[in-house]
């Protein structure tokens, strides 16, 4: 075996040097492993503490312009650009208390430290939006907004990166804004509970993203000042002057005109209601019983009988008499009537029985119950019924 051992350059046996086994055994001992586990846990704890240091509690305010696409229709591009630049300046002036703001298209998302600040800013923007439309907007339509506010937690390293972060609490604020109507602020319960002016908001019956909603609506008058009302008023002026008319004073005061219009509509509604109660006005489409109009039966429905039927006389409906005369038009008969010997273009006397249904007094011997369909003819006397049959058959 010695002869087969490798030798060095001078013929001496070469012996390989191996690492000491004692150092390796020490690293694999249970005590060493536990020590390394403790170091890893401490490092993991420090990392978690560092990560949680990036969480921020705040309130998110989402603002968007209502119907911005329609607002730009028919407008000069330069006027649109100038108006929206002015709107951005207008928003920046009111959101100085925010930690950061990010514009996206026609909307903006702001981060506030306190819920009260976000709500006060949203309400202030709503209240001053009318002056903005009068003094800074160059568009013909009224530039209006809607807002959504939610309070929650955000994982953010740098507040300037708000536009690149996706969080559920941010999404809820955006959803509130989408569900809000023009001139409306929707806030979450988490925001409402931390407000000093809770009475300005009303609880809504619906929930959004499983979150309770409270609403604030600013009552403004877009018909006055710089709005579409001026266009309509100018149209009436030109249209009236062309005919030698003067603009009525009511059109110069839009609120007065709306008040007068509302009063007229109220009086008209009361008058129509009184006429309906007195029986002078009827709405046949709402009747759920057969009605005889100009000798033709209407609104029979699925009952197929004349129970509780009425006849139209003038502007009123009166109960159908107990004894009338029936004529079935051509191709309107039913199989049931044919089996009972009731045919078309024949005058049949009808009699109302105790069960409220009409029966045919056939031959004066026995009564036959019959089915009724729309457009069957009903007459109050036999002579009119016979004249109708004679006109149809020529006999």
C-alpha positions as CSV (number, residue, x, y, z in Angstrom):
1,X,0.0,0.0,0.0
2,X,2.9,2.3,0.7
3,X,4.3,1.7,-2.8
4,X,1.0,3.0,-4.3
5,X,1.0,6.2,-2.2
6,X,1.5,9.4,-4.2
7,X,5.0,11.0,-3.7
8,X,6.3,14.6,-3.9
9,X,9.0,15.9,-6.2
10,X,11.9,14.2,-4.3
11,X,10.2,10.8,-3.9
12,X,8.7,11.3,-0.4
13,X,5.2,10.2,0.3
14,X,2.6,13.0,-0.1
15,X,0.2,13.3,2.9
16,X,-3.0,15.5,2.3
17,X,-3.8,17.9,5.1
18,X,-7.5,17.8,6.3
19,X,-9.5,20.5,8.2
20,X,-9.7,19.9,11.9
21,X,-12.9,18.0,12.8
22,X,-13.2,19.8,16.1
23,X,-14.2,23.2,14.6
24,X,-16.9,21.7,12.4
25,X,-18.4,19.8,15.2
26,X,-18.7,22.9,17.3
27,X,-20.8,24.7,14.6
28,X,-23.2,21.8,14.4
29,X,-23.9,21.6,18.0
30,X,-27.4,22.3,19.4
31,X,-26.2,25.3,21.4
32,X,-24.7,26.9,18.2
33,X,-27.9,26.3,16.3
34,X,-30.0,27.9,19.0
35,X,-27.7,30.9,19.1
36,X,-28.0,31.4,15.3
37,X,-31.8,31.0,15.6
38,X,-31.9,33.7,18.3
39,X,-29.8,36.1,16.1
40,X,-32.2,35.5,13.1
41,X,-35.3,36.2,15.2
42,X,-33.8,39.5,16.4
43,X,-32.9,40.5,12.9
44,X,-36.5,39.6,11.7
45,X,-38.0,41.6,14.6
46,X,-35.9,44.6,13.7
47,X,-37.0,44.3,10.0
48,X,-40.7,44.1,11.1
49,X,-40.3,47.1,13.3
50,X,-38.7,49.0,10.4
51,X,-41.5,48.0,8.0
52,X,-44.2,49.0,10.4
53,X,-42.5,52.3,10.7
54,X,-43.6,52.9,7.1
55,X,-47.4,52.6,7.9
56,X,-49.1,55.9,8.1
57,X,-52.6,56.7,9.5
58,X,-54.3,59.3,7.4
59,X,-57.5,60.4,5.6
60,X,-57.8,60.2,1.9
61,X,-59.8,62.8,-0.1
62,X,-60.8,62.0,-3.7
63,X,-62.1,64.8,-5.9
64,X,-63.3,64.5,-9.5
65,X,-65.0,66.8,-12.0
66,X,-68.5,65.7,-13.0
67,X,-69.2,64.9,-16.7
68,X,-65.9,66.5,-17.7
69,X,-66.2,65.0,-21.2
70,X,-69.6,66.6,-21.9
71,X,-68.3,69.8,-20.3
72,X,-65.6,70.0,-23.0
73,X,-67.9,69.3,-26.0
74,X,-68.1,72.2,-28.4
75,X,-65.5,74.3,-26.5
76,X,-62.3,75.9,-27.8
77,X,-59.3,73.8,-26.8
78,X,-57.4,76.8,-25.4
79,X,-60.4,77.7,-23.2
80,X,-60.5,74.1,-21.9
81,X,-56.8,74.1,-21.1
82,X,-56.9,77.4,-19.3
83,X,-59.9,76.5,-17.3
84,X,-58.5,73.2,-16.1
85,X,-55.2,74.8,-15.3
86,X,-57.1,77.3,-13.2
87,X,-59.0,74.5,-11.5
88,X,-55.7,72.8,-10.6
89,X,-54.5,76.0,-9.0
90,X,-57.8,76.4,-7.3
91,X,-57.5,72.9,-5.8
92,X,-53.8,73.4,-4.8
93,X,-54.7,76.6,-2.9
94,X,-57.3,74.7,-0.8
95,X,-55.2,71.5,-0.2
96,X,-52.1,73.1,1.3
97,X,-52.8,71.4,4.6
98,X,-52.5,68.0,2.9
99,X,-49.4,65.9,3.3
100,X,-49.4,65.3,-0.5
101,X,-51.7,65.6,-3.5
102,X,-51.7,63.6,-6.8
103,X,-53.6,64.7,-9.9
104,X,-54.8,62.0,-12.3
105,X,-56.7,63.3,-15.3
106,X,-59.5,65.5,-14.1
107,X,-59.3,64.2,-10.5
108,X,-57.0,64.5,-7.5
109,X,-56.3,62.3,-4.5
110,X,-55.0,64.0,-1.3
111,X,-53.6,62.6,1.9
112,X,-54.4,64.4,5.2
113,X,-53.1,63.7,8.6
114,X,-56.5,64.5,10.3
115,X,-60.0,63.7,9.1
116,X,-61.3,67.1,10.2
117,X,-58.9,68.8,7.8
118,X,-59.9,66.7,4.8
119,X,-63.6,67.4,5.5
120,X,-63.2,71.1,5.9
121,X,-61.2,71.3,2.7
122,X,-63.9,69.4,0.7
123,X,-66.7,71.6,2.0
124,X,-64.6,74.8,1.4
125,X,-64.1,73.8,-2.2
126,X,-67.8,73.1,-2.6
127,X,-68.7,76.5,-1.3
128,X,-66.2,78.4,-3.3
129,X,-66.8,76.6,-6.6
130,X,-69.6,79.0,-7.6
131,X,-67.1,81.9,-7.5
132,X,-64.6,79.9,-9.5
133,X,-67.2,79.3,-12.2
134,X,-68.0,83.1,-12.3
135,X,-64.4,84.4,-12.3
136,X,-62.0,81.8,-13.6
137,X,-63.9,79.3,-15.7
138,X,-64.0,80.1,-19.4
139,X,-66.5,77.3,-20.2
140,X,-70.2,77.7,-20.9
141,X,-71.2,74.8,-18.7
142,X,-71.0,74.8,-14.9
143,X,-67.9,73.0,-13.6
144,X,-69.0,70.9,-10.7
145,X,-67.3,68.3,-8.6
146,X,-68.0,65.3,-6.3
147,X,-65.9,64.1,-3.3
148,X,-65.2,60.9,-1.4
149,X,-63.4,60.7,1.9
150,X,-62.1,57.7,3.9
151,X,-59.8,57.3,6.9
152,X,-57.4,54.3,7.1
153,X,-53.8,53.1,7.1
154,X,-51.3,53.4,4.2
155,X,-48.1,51.5,3.7
156,X,-45.9,54.2,2.3
157,X,-42.1,54.9,2.4
158,X,-42.3,58.3,0.8
159,X,-45.4,60.4,0.7
160,X,-44.5,61.6,-2.7
161,X,-45.1,58.1,-4.0
162,X,-48.9,58.3,-3.3
163,X,-49.8,58.0,-6.9
164,X,-48.0,54.7,-7.3
165,X,-49.5,53.0,-4.2
166,X,-52.6,50.8,-4.3
167,X,-54.4,50.3,-0.9
168,X,-57.9,49.3,0.0
169,X,-58.5,52.5,2.0
170,X,-57.5,54.6,-1.0
171,X,-59.8,52.6,-3.2
172,X,-62.7,53.1,-0.8
173,X,-62.3,56.9,-1.0
174,X,-62.3,56.6,-4.8
175,X,-65.4,54.5,-4.8
176,X,-67.2,57.0,-2.5
177,X,-66.3,59.7,-5.0
178,X,-67.8,57.7,-7.9
179,X,-71.0,57.0,-6.1
180,X,-71.4,60.7,-5.0
181,X,-73.7,63.0,-6.9
182,X,-72.6,66.4,-8.2
183,X,-72.0,68.8,-5.3
184,X,-72.0,65.9,-2.8
185,X,-69.4,64.6,-0.3
186,X,-69.6,61.0,0.9
187,X,-67.5,60.0,3.9
188,X,-66.9,56.7,5.7
189,X,-68.0,56.0,9.3
190,X,-64.3,56.0,10.4
191,X,-64.1,59.6,9.2
192,X,-67.5,60.7,10.6
193,X,-66.7,59.4,14.1
194,X,-63.7,61.7,14.4
195,X,-65.5,64.9,13.2
196,X,-66.5,67.8,15.3
197,X,-69.3,68.9,12.9
198,X,-71.2,65.6,12.7
199,X,-74.6,67.2,12.3
200,X,-73.7,68.4,8.8
201,X,-73.7,64.9,7.6
202,X,-76.6,62.5,7.2
203,X,-76.5,58.7,7.5
204,X,-77.3,56.9,4.2
205,X,-79.2,53.7,4.0
206,X,-76.8,52.1,1.5
207,X,-73.3,50.9,2.2
208,X,-70.3,51.0,-0.2
209,X,-67.6,48.4,0.0
210,X,-69.3,47.1,3.2
211,X,-68.7,50.5,4.8
212,X,-71.3,52.9,6.3
213,X,-71.7,56.1,4.4
214,X,-72.5,59.6,5.5
215,X,-73.5,62.4,3.1
216,X,-73.0,66.1,2.9
217,X,-74.6,68.1,0.1
218,X,-73.9,71.7,-0.6
219,X,-77.0,73.6,-1.9
220,X,-75.8,75.8,-4.6
221,X,-77.6,77.6,-7.6
222,X,-75.8,76.7,-10.8
223,X,-78.7,78.5,-12.7
224,X,-77.4,81.9,-11.6
225,X,-74.2,83.7,-12.7
226,X,-71.9,82.0,-15.1
227,X,-73.9,79.0,-16.2
228,X,-76.1,77.5,-18.8
229,X,-79.0,79.7,-17.7
230,X,-77.4,82.8,-19.3
231,X,-77.4,80.9,-22.6
232,X,-81.1,80.1,-22.4
233,X,-81.9,83.7,-21.2
234,X,-79.9,85.1,-24.2
235,X,-81.9,82.8,-26.5
236,X,-85.2,84.0,-25.1
237,X,-84.0,87.6,-25.5
238,X,-83.1,87.2,-29.1
239,X,-86.2,85.2,-29.9
240,X,-88.4,87.7,-28.2
241,X,-86.8,90.8,-29.7
242,X,-87.2,89.4,-33.2
243,X,-90.9,89.4,-32.5
244,X,-91.1,92.7,-30.8
245,X,-91.4,91.2,-27.3
246,X,-89.7,92.3,-24.1
247,X,-88.1,89.9,-21.8
248,X,-90.5,89.1,-18.9
249,X,-89.1,90.3,-15.5
250,X,-89.4,86.7,-14.2
251,X,-86.7,85.6,-16.7
252,X,-84.3,88.2,-15.3
253,X,-84.7,86.6,-11.9
254,X,-84.2,82.8,-12.3
255,X,-85.1,82.0,-8.7
256,X,-88.4,83.9,-9.0
257,X,-89.1,82.2,-12.3
258,X,-88.5,78.8,-10.7
259,X,-90.7,79.7,-7.7
260,X,-93.6,80.7,-10.0
261,X,-93.2,77.6,-12.1
262,X,-93.2,75.4,-9.0
263,X,-96.4,77.2,-7.7
264,X,-98.1,76.6,-11.0
265,X,-97.2,73.0,-11.1
266,X,-98.5,72.5,-7.5
267,X,-101.8,74.2,-8.3
268,X,-102.2,72.1,-11.5
269,X,-101.5,68.9,-9.5
270,X,-104.1,69.8,-6.9
271,X,-106.6,70.6,-9.6
272,X,-106.1,67.3,-11.4
273,X,-106.2,65.4,-8.1
274,X,-109.6,67.1,-7.3
275,X,-111.0,66.2,-10.7
276,X,-109.9,62.6,-10.4
277,X,-111.5,62.4,-6.9
278,X,-114.7,63.8,-8.2
279,X,-114.8,61.4,-11.1
280,X,-114.4,64.0,-13.9
281,X,-111.0,62.6,-14.9
282,X,-110.1,59.0,-15.5
283,X,-106.9,57.1,-16.4
284,X,-108.0,54.1,-18.3
285,X,-104.5,52.5,-18.4
286,X,-104.7,52.1,-14.6
287,X,-108.0,50.3,-14.6
288,X,-107.7,46.6,-13.8
289,X,-111.3,45.7,-14.7
290,X,-113.0,45.5,-18.1
291,X,-114.1,48.9,-19.4
292,X,-116.6,49.5,-22.3
293,X,-115.5,52.4,-24.5
294,X,-117.5,53.3,-27.6
295,X,-119.3,49.9,-27.3
296,X,-116.0,48.0,-27.3
297,X,-114.7,46.0,-24.3
298,X,-111.1,46.9,-23.2
299,X,-108.7,45.8,-20.5
300,X,-110.3,42.4,-20.0
301,X,-107.0,40.8,-18.9
302,X,-106.9,37.2,-17.7
303,X,-110.3,37.2,-16.0
304,X,-112.3,36.6,-19.3
305,X,-115.5,37.7,-17.6
306,X,-117.4,41.0,-17.1
307,X,-117.3,41.0,-13.4
308,X,-117.2,44.5,-12.0
309,X,-117.1,45.9,-15.5
310,X,-117.6,49.6,-16.1
311,X,-118.7,51.7,-19.1
312,X,-117.3,55.1,-20.1
313,X,-119.8,57.9,-20.3
314,X,-118.3,61.3,-20.9
315,X,-115.3,61.7,-18.6
316,X,-116.6,59.3,-16.0
317,X,-116.8,55.5,-15.5
318,X,-120.1,54.1,-14.3
319,X,-120.9,50.4,-13.5
320,X,-122.1,48.3,-16.4
321,X,-125.9,47.7,-16.2
322,X,-127.1,44.2,-15.3
323,X,-128.8,43.7,-18.6
324,X,-126.9,44.4,-21.9
325,X,-126.5,43.0,-25.4
326,X,-123.4,41.2,-26.7
327,X,-122.1,40.9,-30.3
328,X,-119.0,38.9,-31.0
329,X,-117.0,40.4,-34.0
330,X,-115.7,38.2,-36.7
331,X,-112.7,35.9,-35.9
332,X,-112.9,36.9,-32.2
333,X,-114.8,34.0,-30.8
334,X,-113.3,31.5,-28.4
335,X,-113.5,27.7,-28.5
336,X,-115.3,27.7,-25.2
337,X,-118.1,29.9,-26.6
338,X,-118.4,27.8,-29.8
339,X,-118.9,24.6,-27.8
340,X,-121.8,26.3,-26.0
341,X,-123.4,27.4,-29.2
342,X,-122.4,31.1,-29.1
343,X,-121.5,32.4,-32.5
344,X,-120.3,35.6,-34.2
345,X,-122.4,38.5,-35.5
346,X,-125.5,37.4,-33.4
347,X,-127.1,39.5,-30.8
348,X,-127.1,37.8,-27.4
349,X,-128.8,39.3,-24.3
350,X,-126.6,39.2,-21.2
351,X,-127.9,39.1,-17.6
352,X,-125.8,39.6,-14.5
353,X,-126.3,36.9,-11.9
354,X,-125.6,36.8,-8.2
355,X,-122.1,35.6,-8.6
356,X,-121.3,38.9,-10.5
357,X,-120.8,37.2,-13.9
358,X,-122.8,37.7,-17.0
359,X,-124.7,34.8,-18.6
360,X,-126.4,34.4,-22.0
361,X,-130.1,33.8,-21.8
362,X,-130.2,31.3,-24.6
363,X,-133.7,30.6,-25.9
364,X,-135.1,31.9,-22.6
365,X,-134.8,28.4,-21.2
366,X,-131.3,28.1,-19.7
367,X,-128.4,30.4,-19.1
368,X,-124.9,29.9,-20.5
369,X,-121.8,31.5,-19.0
370,X,-119.5,32.9,-21.7
371,X,-115.9,34.2,-22.1
372,X,-115.2,37.8,-22.9
373,X,-112.3,39.2,-25.0
374,X,-111.1,42.7,-25.9
375,X,-113.0,44.3,-28.8
376,X,-116.3,42.4,-28.1
377,X,-119.2,44.7,-28.6
378,X,-121.6,45.6,-25.8
379,X,-124.8,47.6,-26.3
380,X,-127.3,49.0,-23.8
381,X,-130.3,48.2,-26.1
382,X,-131.2,45.5,-28.6
383,X,-131.8,48.0,-31.5
384,X,-128.3,49.4,-31.5
385,X,-126.9,45.8,-31.3
386,X,-129.0,44.7,-34.3
387,X,-128.0,47.8,-36.3
388,X,-124.3,47.0,-35.7
389,X,-124.8,43.4,-36.9
390,X,-126.6,44.6,-40.0
391,X,-123.8,47.0,-40.9
392,X,-121.2,44.3,-40.5
393,X,-123.0,41.5,-42.4
394,X,-125.2,43.6,-44.8
395,X,-128.3,41.6,-43.7
